[in-house]
Amino acid sequence: MEFYGRVQALLRPGHTVLDCGAGRGSFSENPRSWRRTITESRGSGRTVFGVDPDPVVAQNKSVDTAIVTTEMNLIALTDESIDLIVAN
């Protein structure tokens, strides 16, 4: 949880976040509301792109846009469009 506390400290309203290895978003299903809250990057006008080689990322409720790829260096995003990259 310490990792997510640091991520929350870096997030600002309107940020665009790239979540590498987003998976299915199992943290959003945690029965403890404080754990769901601290692991959530969305909110305050933020946009989250979830990237994963597994198509299950399309079911991730914590991302706004799911991208399925094994080539992380080939993601079609414009320069300087990402404010924070998260990989856990």
Phi, psi and omega in degrees: 000336179301320178303313182291330174297321178291320178299314180301324180293334181272338183289140177232156175304137178083358179296153171249126186245137174251114180259101180276124184081038185296331179058210183272355178078041184299336178298329181290350180258005182297135181291343180268119185298325180294327177289321176297318182294314185288336180268356182275124178265340181284172181109164179052038177075012180278155176239134181240123172262123178256124182242134180199148175286345181267127179301348179298342178301336179295341179266359183288116182282353182266001180241151177274324180226126178260133179236121178260116179199152172258356182251081183301332182278001181246021179287128184277083176233148181287154179304140177059027180266351181250129180267331183211134175248129180241132175219111181235000000 
